[in-house]
Amino acid sequence: MLREIFKAYDVRGIYGQNLTEDIAYKIGRAFVYFLKAKNVIVGTDMRISSPKLSKAFMKGVAGQGANAIFIGQVCTDAVYFASGFLEKPAVMFTASHNPKQYNGMKFCKANAIPINEETGLRKIKEIIENNEYKKSRIKKTGKIIKKDILKDYVNHVRKFINAKKLKKLKIAVDAANGMAGKMIPLVFKNLPIKIVPLYFKLDGSFPNHPADPSKSENLAALQKTVKDKKCDFGIAFDGDADRIFFVDENGNAINSSLISALIIKNILSKSKKQKIIYNLVCGRIVPDTIKRYDGIPLIERVGHSFIKETMRKTKALFACEHSAHYYYRDNYRADSGIITSLIIAEIVSKENMPLSKLLDEFRKYNTIGETSVEAKDKKAKIKEIEETYRRQNPKKISKLDGITIEFRDWWFNIRPSNTEPLLRLNLEANSEQLMNNKRKELLKLINS
């Protein structure tokens, strides 16, 4: 069961099947044992199973002699904030965008330093399997302490903008019955912005639509609302509100690479020669924009732990991923959908221009949405694809994450999923026709 739920970056499983209160309890004990922690911050999303799992985890923390500091129902980046602000390790109970039967845990050391398979998750799993935590002499059972960090969190995220520059905007927000429904009203309170709320009631059964705004069908209600209510733009969050997707004033969904480019231009206009990290499947407009506005581009593989570690080493100011994660150095290098919503509101206010017009500068390439394709032997298929396209004399081949092959007027990346028998295809071309032709060509090759 542990092998099923311990993933590359987190723990995730189906509540009552492979993720139970008993397992959560043991993870709590192993987490304290692994870190030799005296205190552990715990936050949860609104999932139906979060109270039972988090209570069992905190019982394990206390049983191992540490205190559990419970900060209640919050978004994931509020847990990262608390970890940095209080300088303590933390755990967030969430399964992000997954369906209602799932739950999981995201872990970090003090100061929001992520824990992944290589830096601790595998070891925590082994500690449980070998009952290592039972070797500790527990002098005193820890306590469960409730702490409200929301006021401090709101003050923190608002520091990323100049609230005086905000204009009277109307923004539609789809919380998908997730944590944004609690956090957005707190963060935007007393700002000159009218929020048009969709599905703000916290409900882990997701009665309106799945909390996965990366799928176009889940944006339909937001797009309609933006047009019907004549909003300046719309935003959609996933369940734990660490990812954010945008819809322009015409109701058109916006590729996250365009949002990244807009933020990068804004950041570099205030602070030149800063290092900016992007993952290798972001659109080429991202490195283009970093160079154009006098920044220093750094490429990294897909995955929040890799991004955050490179940010820590290089002191990069900002980082972005194609999956709509936006990271800020001054947010303890953590990603935040909430901070990103404030920054885009400030940019639209300052520029006094519709969001669609602000993005025109960056509409240079034609990009497919990330496409997942089943593959029984992922390694063999990637090798076959490499051999096929190597014969076509590409400009560049990179094996940083899967394989990226660049030609003069198009490029693609194929990388294996960490958890499923899937290959993920990203592709971009200088023309729509070339993009469509190459997409068909590659999908045919993958499926052959």
Secondary structure per residue as TSV (DSSP state, phi and psi in degrees):
chain	resnum	aa	ss	phi	psi
A	1	M	-	360.0	-41.0
A	2	L	H	-61.7	-38.6
A	3	R	H	-62.3	-32.9
A	4	E	H	-70.8	-33.5
A	5	I	H	-101.8	-20.1
A	6	F	B	-82.8	108.8
A	7	K	-	-100.5	-173.1
A	8	A	S	-66.4	-36.1
A	9	Y	S	-118.7	-13.9
A	10	D	S	-160.5	-176.1
A	11	V	E	-106.4	133.2
A	12	R	E	-152.6	135.4
A	13	G	E	-165.8	-173.4
A	14	I	E	-95.8	123.3
A	15	Y	B	-60.7	133.6
A	16	G	T	87.7	-16.1
A	17	Q	T	-104.8	-77.1
A	18	N	T	-106.8	-1.8
A	19	L	B	-127.1	104.9
A	20	T	-	-122.9	171.8
A	21	E	H	-61.8	-37.3
A	22	D	H	-62.5	-43.0
A	23	I	H	-67.8	-41.0
A	24	A	H	-60.5	-40.6
A	25	Y	H	-59.9	-48.3
A	26	K	H	-65.6	-37.0
A	27	I	H	-64.4	-39.0
A	28	G	H	-58.1	-45.9
A	29	R	H	-66.9	-44.5
A	30	A	H	-66.6	-35.6
A	31	F	H	-63.1	-45.7
A	32	V	H	-64.7	-43.3
A	33	Y	H	-61.5	-45.3
A	34	F	H	-62.3	-45.0
A	35	L	H	-90.8	-7.8
A	36	K	T	52.6	41.2
A	37	A	-	-77.9	147.1
A	38	K	S	-101.5	-23.8
A	39	N	E	-141.9	143.2
A	40	V	E	-133.8	126.0
A	41	I	E	-81.7	137.6
A	42	V	E	-131.1	128.1
A	43	G	E	-129.5	158.8
A	44	T	E	-135.4	157.8
A	45	D	-	-89.9	-163.0
A	46	M	S	-97.1	11.3
A	47	R	-	-61.7	147.8
A	48	I	T	-60.5	-33.7
A	49	S	T	-87.9	-6.6
A	50	S	H	-61.1	-42.4
A	51	P	H	-59.5	-45.3
A	52	K	H	-67.9	-43.8
A	53	L	H	-67.5	-43.7
A	54	S	H	-67.0	-35.9
A	55	K	H	-64.7	-42.2
A	56	A	H	-65.9	-41.6
A	57	F	H	-60.8	-46.7
A	58	M	H	-66.0	-32.0
A	59	K	H	-63.4	-39.1
A	60	G	H	-66.3	-42.4
A	61	V	H	-58.9	-49.5
A	62	A	H	-64.3	-39.7
A	63	G	H	-63.9	-24.3
A	64	Q	T	-90.6	3.5
A	65	G	T	95.1	7.8
A	66	A	-	-107.8	162.8
A	67	N	E	-91.2	139.6
A	68	A	E	-100.7	120.6
A	69	I	E	-99.2	103.4
A	70	F	E	-91.4	118.3
A	71	I	E	-102.3	6.1
A	72	G	E	80.9	-159.1
A	73	Q	E	-80.0	116.6
A	74	V	-	-145.9	169.9
A	75	C	-	-78.7	160.7
A	76	T	H	-60.7	-39.0
A	77	D	H	-70.8	-17.2
A	78	A	H	-71.4	-31.4
A	79	V	H	-68.7	-43.0
A	80	Y	H	-62.3	-41.2
A	81	F	H	-59.1	-48.4
A	82	A	H	-60.1	-38.2
A	83	S	H	-62.5	-40.7
A	84	G	H	-75.3	-44.1
A	85	F	H	-64.7	-42.1
A	86	L	H	-96.8	-6.1
A	87	E	T	56.5	51.7
A	88	K	-	-139.2	153.6
A	89	P	-	-65.8	158.1
A	90	A	E	-148.9	158.1
A	91	V	E	-136.0	134.5
A	92	M	E	-112.8	128.4
A	93	F	E	-90.9	109.7
A	94	T	-	-164.8	153.9
A	95	A	-	-120.4	23.9
A	96	S	T	54.0	-110.6
A	97	H	T	-97.4	-0.2
A	98	N	S	-68.2	159.9
A	99	P	-	-60.5	168.5
A	100	K	T	-60.9	-27.6
A	101	Q	T	-74.8	-11.8
A	102	Y	E	-89.7	155.0
A	103	N	E	-151.0	175.9
A	104	G	E	-173.3	-174.1
A	105	M	E	-140.2	135.5
A	106	K	E	-110.9	133.0
A	107	F	E	-116.3	147.2
A	108	C	E	-148.2	154.2
A	109	K	E	-79.0	178.4
A	110	A	G	-54.5	148.5
A	111	N	G	66.1	28.5
A	112	A	G	60.5	27.3
A	113	I	E	-77.4	120.0
A	114	P	E	-68.2	151.5
A	115	I	-	-114.4	120.4
A	116	N	-	-119.4	-169.3
A	117	E	I	-56.6	-42.8
A	118	E	I	-76.0	-30.4
A	119	T	I	-104.4	11.5
A	120	G	I	162.0	-32.1
A	121	L	I	-62.5	-41.0
A	122	R	H	-63.9	-40.1
A	123	K	H	-66.4	-41.3
A	124	I	H	-61.2	-40.7
A	125	K	H	-62.0	-43.6
A	126	E	H	-66.2	-37.5
A	127	I	H	-59.7	-41.3
A	128	I	H	-68.4	-46.6
A	129	E	H	-60.2	-34.9
A	130	N	T	-98.1	5.9
A	131	N	T	52.7	32.5
A	132	E	G	-60.6	-36.9
A	133	Y	G	-61.6	-20.0
A	134	K	G	-72.7	-12.2
A	135	K	G	-75.9	-18.4
A	136	S	S	-70.2	142.8
A	137	R	-	-90.7	112.1
A	138	I	-	-91.9	110.4
A	139	K	S	-74.3	-37.7
A	140	K	S	-151.9	134.2
A	141	T	-	-68.1	139.4
A	142	G	-	-75.4	174.6
A	143	K	-	-110.3	159.6
A	144	I	E	-105.4	116.2
A	145	I	E	-114.2	127.6
A	146	K	E	-88.8	134.9
A	147	K	-	-140.5	133.9
A	148	D	-	-98.1	115.1
A	149	I	-	-109.5	5.9
A	150	L	H	-63.1	-41.1
A	151	K	H	-63.0	-44.8
A	152	D	H	-63.8	-39.4
A	153	Y	H	-62.7	-47.6
A	154	V	H	-59.7	-45.3
A	155	N	H	-59.1	-39.9
A	156	H	H	-65.0	-52.1
A	157	V	H	-67.6	-29.8
A	158	R	H	-70.7	-18.1
A	159	K	T	-67.1	-14.9
A	160	F	T	-79.8	-7.3
A	161	I	S	-133.8	166.6
A	162	N	-	-101.0	101.6
A	163	A	G	-58.8	-25.3
A	164	K	G	-67.6	-20.1
A	165	K	G	-88.5	-5.1
A	166	L	-	-73.7	138.7
A	167	K	-	-107.0	176.5
A	168	K	-	-75.5	84.8
A	169	L	E	-96.2	157.2
A	170	K	E	-118.0	118.2
A	171	I	E	-122.8	124.7
A	172	A	E	-84.1	134.3
A	173	V	E	-128.2	121.0
A	174	D	E	-101.5	108.7
A	175	A	-	-89.1	-9.7
A	176	A	T	54.4	33.5
A	177	N	T	61.9	19.1
A	178	G	S	-101.4	-167.1
A	179	M	T	-67.1	-19.9
A	180	A	H	-61.5	-26.9
A	181	G	H	-63.0	-26.4
A	182	K	H	-91.9	-38.4
A	183	M	H	-81.4	-38.7
A	184	I	H	-60.1	-47.2
A	185	P	H	-59.0	-34.5
A	186	L	H	-69.9	-44.4
A	187	V	H	-72.1	-36.8
A	188	F	S	-94.2	2.4
A	189	K	T	-59.1	133.1
A	190	N	T	67.1	10.6
A	191	L	S	-91.6	155.0
A	192	P	S	-78.1	43.4
A	193	I	E	-126.0	130.3
A	194	K	E	-92.3	120.2
A	195	I	E	-93.6	127.6
A	196	V	E	-100.7	104.1
A	197	P	E	-85.0	138.7
A	198	L	E	-123.3	122.8
A	199	Y	S	57.1	54.5
A	200	F	-	-86.2	-13.9
A	201	K	S	-70.8	124.0
A	202	L	-	-65.3	123.4
A	203	D	-	-157.3	105.7
A	204	G	T	-70.1	-2.3
A	205	S	T	-90.8	-3.5
A	206	F	-	47.1	65.5
A	207	P	S	-70.1	-18.2
A	208	N	S	-98.5	-50.0
A	209	H	S	-165.0	160.7
A	210	P	-	-58.9	150.4
A	211	A	S	-84.9	52.4
A	212	D	-	-129.6	87.2
A	213	P	T	-75.4	-0.8
A	214	S	T	-74.2	-16.9
A	215	K	S	-94.4	128.0
A	216	S	G	-58.7	-34.2
A	217	E	G	-65.1	-25.4
A	218	N	G	-81.3	-4.4
A	219	L	G	-98.7	-6.7
A	220	A	H	-56.9	-46.3
A	221	A	H	-64.3	-39.5
A	222	L	H	-65.1	-44.6
A	223	Q	H	-61.3	-42.7
A	224	K	H	-64.4	-43.4
A	225	T	H	-62.6	-43.6
A	226	V	H	-57.2	-44.1
A	227	K	H	-73.0	-45.8
A	228	D	H	-64.8	-39.6
A	229	K	T	-94.5	1.7
A	230	K	T	54.0	52.3
A	231	C	-	-80.0	157.1
A	232	D	S	-70.4	-34.5
A	233	F	E	-171.1	174.8
A	234	G	E	-128.5	152.2
A	235	I	E	-132.6	145.3
A	236	A	E	-130.3	137.2
A	237	F	E	-113.6	157.5
A	238	D	-	-84.9	-175.5
A	239	G	T	-59.9	-39.9
A	240	D	T	-101.3	7.8
A	241	A	S	62.7	24.5
A	242	D	S	-89.3	-20.8
A	243	R	-	-106.9	148.7
A	244	I	E	-140.1	135.2
A	245	F	E	-120.6	148.3
A	246	F	E	-119.1	148.0
A	247	V	E	-126.2	131.4
A	248	D	-	-78.9	-179.7
A	249	E	T	-65.0	-15.6
A	250	N	T	-94.8	1.6
A	251	G	S	86.8	11.8
A	252	N	-	-89.0	131.8
A	253	A	E	-68.1	143.0
A	254	I	E	-111.7	130.6
A	255	N	-	-63.3	137.6
A	256	S	H	-64.4	-24.3
A	257	S	H	-66.3	-31.6
A	258	L	H	-69.5	-41.9
A	259	I	H	-62.7	-42.5
A	260	S	H	-58.1	-45.8
A	261	A	H	-61.5	-41.2
A	262	L	H	-63.8	-43.3
A	263	I	H	-65.3	-42.5
A	264	I	H	-61.5	-44.5
A	265	K	H	-58.0	-44.2
A	266	N	H	-63.6	-44.5
A	267	I	H	-65.1	-46.0
A	268	L	H	-74.3	-18.4
A	269	S	H	-69.9	-23.7
A	270	K	H	-95.8	-25.9
A	271	S	S	-149.5	98.9
A	272	K	T	-74.7	167.3
A	273	K	T	57.9	24.5
A	274	Q	-	-87.1	147.5
A	275	K	E	-80.1	132.2
A	276	I	E	-126.7	130.8
A	277	I	E	-103.0	140.1
A	278	Y	E	-137.2	150.3
A	279	N	E	-85.2	162.6
A	280	L	T	-70.1	-8.5
A	281	V	T	-107.0	8.2
A	282	C	S	-64.0	153.5
A	283	G	-	-61.0	151.9
A	284	R	T	-66.0	-13.0
A	285	I	H	-64.8	-23.9
A	286	V	H	-68.8	-57.0
A	287	P	H	-63.9	-33.6
A	288	D	H	-56.7	-45.8
A	289	T	H	-68.8	-39.7
A	290	I	H	-58.4	-46.9
A	291	K	H	-67.4	-42.6
A	292	R	H	-60.4	-37.7
A	293	Y	T	-101.6	26.3
A	294	D	T	68.7	37.0
A	295	G	-	-104.1	177.8
A	296	I	E	-115.7	107.8
A	297	P	E	-79.0	137.0
A	298	L	E	-128.9	126.4
A	299	I	E	-96.2	144.2
A	300	E	E	-142.6	159.5
A	301	R	-	-72.7	165.9
A	302	V	S	-68.7	138.7
A	303	G	S	130.0	128.8
A	304	H	H	-62.3	-34.0
A	305	S	H	-69.4	-35.1
A	306	F	H	-68.3	-43.6
A	307	I	H	-60.6	-49.4
A	308	K	H	-65.1	-38.6
A	309	E	H	-65.4	-41.8
A	310	T	H	-67.9	-36.2
A	311	M	H	-60.5	-42.4
A	312	R	H	-64.0	-43.8
A	313	K	H	-70.0	-38.2
A	314	T	H	-98.5	-9.3
A	315	K	T	59.6	32.5
A	316	A	-	-59.7	144.5
A	317	L	S	-80.2	-32.5
A	318	F	E	-150.7	152.3
A	319	A	E	-145.8	153.8
A	320	C	E	-142.9	152.2
A	321	E	E	-126.0	153.8
A	322	H	T	-61.8	-20.7
A	323	S	T	-86.4	14.1
A	324	A	T	74.9	33.5
A	325	H	E	-99.4	131.8
A	326	Y	E	-127.3	122.1
A	327	Y	E	-110.0	143.1
A	328	Y	E	-129.5	127.5
A	329	R	G	-55.6	-41.1
A	330	D	G	-82.7	7.2
A	331	N	G	-110.1	39.1
A	332	Y	T	57.6	32.8
A	333	R	T	62.9	17.1
A	334	A	-	-93.8	157.1
A	335	D	B	-82.3	148.8
A	336	S	-	-152.6	116.4
A	337	G	H	-70.1	-33.8
A	338	I	H	-66.1	-48.0
A	339	I	H	-60.3	-41.3
A	340	T	H	-62.9	-37.9
A	341	S	H	-62.5	-39.7
A	342	L	H	-67.3	-42.3
A	343	I	H	-64.1	-43.8
A	344	I	H	-66.5	-37.4
A	345	A	H	-60.9	-40.2
A	346	E	H	-67.9	-42.2
A	347	I	H	-62.5	-46.8
A	348	V	H	-62.0	-38.6
A	349	S	H	-64.4	-48.2
A	350	K	H	-66.9	-41.9
A	351	E	H	-79.6	-16.5
A	352	N	T	51.4	46.7
A	353	M	S	-145.0	145.7
A	354	P	-	-59.6	150.5
A	355	L	H	-58.8	-40.5
A	356	S	H	-59.6	-38.9
A	357	K	H	-70.5	-38.1
A	358	L	H	-62.4	-28.3
A	359	L	H	-88.8	-12.8
A	360	D	H	-55.0	-36.4
A	361	E	T	-56.6	-27.5
A	362	F	T	-103.5	1.5
A	363	R	-	-85.1	76.0
A	364	K	-	-108.3	-30.9
A	365	Y	S	-119.8	163.7
A	366	N	E	-109.4	122.2
A	367	T	E	-124.2	135.6
A	368	I	-	-85.0	155.6
A	369	G	-	-71.5	149.9
A	370	E	-	-54.9	129.3
A	371	T	E	-117.1	126.4
A	372	S	E	-101.4	133.7
A	373	V	E	-131.7	134.8
A	374	E	E	-66.6	139.7
A	375	A	-	-150.1	122.9
A	376	K	S	-70.2	-46.8
A	377	D	S	-113.8	92.0
A	378	K	H	-63.8	-42.4
A	379	K	H	-62.3	-46.7
A	380	A	H	-63.4	-39.5
A	381	K	H	-67.5	-41.5
A	382	I	H	-63.0	-40.0
A	383	K	H	-63.4	-41.5
A	384	E	H	-62.9	-43.3
A	385	I	H	-63.7	-42.8
A	386	E	H	-59.8	-46.7
A	387	E	H	-63.0	-39.4
A	388	T	H	-62.5	-47.1
A	389	Y	H	-87.1	-17.6
A	390	R	H	-65.0	-32.4
A	391	R	T	-68.3	-13.7
A	392	Q	T	-95.5	15.6
A	393	N	-	52.8	63.1
A	394	P	-	-69.2	162.0
A	395	K	S	-69.4	-37.2
A	396	K	E	-156.7	143.8
A	397	I	E	-127.4	129.5
A	398	S	E	-125.9	140.5
A	399	K	-	-116.7	31.8
A	400	L	S	-60.9	-39.0
A	401	D	S	-154.7	104.3
A	402	G	S	67.3	-132.4
A	403	I	E	-138.8	133.5
A	404	T	E	-116.4	126.5
A	405	I	E	-123.5	125.4
A	406	E	E	-113.3	132.7
A	407	F	-	-114.6	178.5
A	408	R	S	-60.8	-40.8
A	409	D	S	-122.8	12.3
A	410	W	E	-164.5	162.4
A	411	W	E	-150.7	160.5
A	412	F	E	-148.5	159.7
A	413	N	E	-131.2	135.4
A	414	I	E	-121.3	124.8
A	415	R	E	-137.5	150.2
A	416	P	E	-80.0	144.6
A	417	S	-	-67.8	144.6
A	418	N	S	-71.6	-28.2
A	419	T	S	-120.9	-12.6
A	420	E	S	-132.0	161.2
A	421	P	S	-78.3	59.0
A	422	L	E	-128.5	147.6
A	423	L	E	-106.8	141.2
A	424	R	E	-110.1	124.2
A	425	L	E	-107.4	128.2
A	426	N	E	-123.3	140.3
A	427	L	E	-151.6	145.1
A	428	E	E	-146.3	143.9
A	429	A	E	-142.9	164.3
A	430	N	S	-76.1	-18.0
A	431	S	S	-135.3	156.1
A	432	E	H	-65.0	-39.7
A	433	Q	H	-63.7	-45.2
A	434	L	H	-63.5	-41.3
A	435	M	H	-57.6	-49.7
A	436	N	H	-63.9	-41.7
A	437	N	H	-63.4	-45.3
A	438	K	H	-70.8	-34.0
A	439	R	H	-61.6	-48.5
A	440	K	H	-60.0	-43.2
A	441	E	H	-60.9	-45.8
A	442	L	H	-71.5	-40.9
A	443	L	H	-63.0	-36.8
A	444	K	H	-63.8	-41.7
A	445	L	H	-67.9	-41.1
A	446	I	H	-64.9	-38.6
A	447	N	H	-83.3	-6.9
A	448	S	-	-76.6	360.0
